[in-house]
Amino acid sequence: MSETNPPSHVPPVIEAGRSYRLRLRSIEYDGAWLDASPEPVFVNWMFAPAGVKPGDEVPVFVYHDTRDRLTATVRAPKARLDDYAALPVADVNNVGAFLDWGLEKELFCPFAEQTRTLRPRQIAFCRHGR
């Protein structure tokens, strides 16, 4: 009888706006890298669970940071991709509104996607889409 090797860990193909359990790949001074495809995702220590080590699986939410890179947090947003939610309007500028969805980076809603003009401190009923 031949010996079979267990399948190697295959990181999931991830999409911003969704939650995953990702394996911790490596640790750096300011955070950790998580296995994902097409490339690893960074989680800052401010938004990572305490006491994790390489090989551990971490429940995270993946989103785009301010530089449009995929990043992860253990904080739960008020809306995930394709969810409907009532979110407070945090700010408005010349291109759209920014909604407070419970993460460090606000969710952008361009004017072209608004059914009515949003103002700061209003509640916007919206669908978190692509």
N, C-alpha and C positions, 0 to 999 in steps of 0.2 A: 504494500500500500504506500503510495507516495504522500509526502507531507505537503500540505498546502499552506501558503502564507496568508495571513489575514490581509484583507484589502487595506491599502494605505489610506490615510486620512485625505479626503478630497474636500477642499473648502467649497462652500456653497457660492454660487453666482448670486451676488447681492444687488439690490435695487434700493435707491434712496427712498425713504418714507416707510420702510418696513422694519419689523423686529426679527432678530435672529439670535441663535446661540452660536457664538463663534469661539473657536479655540485660540487661546492666547499663544502667540508665536514667540515673541521676545519682549523684553523689558528695557526701557530707556529711563533716563533721569526724569523726564517730564510726562511719561505715559507708557503705553504698551501698544504693540502691533498685534492685530488679530488676523487669523487666516481667513481670507476671502478671495473670491475670484471676480474680476480679472487681476486684482492686486490686493495686497494686505490693506487693512483699514486701521487707522490710528485712533486710540481712545486716550484722552488726556487724563492724568491722575485725578483731576478735580471731578471727573465724571466716570470714574471706574470704581468697582467694588474693592474694598480693602482686603489685603491678604491673598490676592490671586498670584499664581505662579505659572510659568510656561507649561502648557499642556491642559490647563484648566479650561473649561467651557464657560463663557461669560454671556449672560443674557443682555443684549444691547439693542438699541434703536439706531439705525443708520440714516444719516441725512447729509446734506451738503453744507460745509462750513462757509465762512465769509469769502474764502478764495475759491469756492466751488469744487473743493475736494471732498470725497466721501470721508466722513468721520463718524465716530460712534459715541454713544453716551448710554449710561445705565438709567438715566432719567426717562420717564415715560411722557411722551407728548400728549396733548389734549386731542390730537387727531393724527391718524396714520394715513398712508396713501389710500385713496378712495373712500375715506370716512367723511361723514357729514358732522359738523360741529358748530357751536356758537362760540366765537372767539372775540375777545376784546381787541379793538383797533388800538395799537400802541402808538403809531405815528403815520403821517401821510406826507409824501413829498411830491415832486413834479412828475414822477413816473408811476406812482401807485401807493398802496397802503401796506403797512406792516402789521401783522396780526400776532398777538401773544398766544403761542401754542404750548407754552410751558418749558421751552428750551432756551438756551443762551442766545441763539440766533432766531430772530423773528421770522415768521412765514410771510413771504412777499405775495401780494395780490395786485397785479398790474391793473391800471384803469380799464384796459380793454376787456378784462374778465369780470369787472364789477357790474352788477345789475342796477346798482344805485351808487351814488357818490358816498364814499365812506369818510367819516370824520373821526379824529382821535376821541377815545373813550366811548365810542359806540360799540355795540355788539354786532358782529357780522356773522350771519349764518352762511356757511360755505362748505364746499366739498374740496378736500385736499386732493388735487389731481396732479397729473404730470405737467 
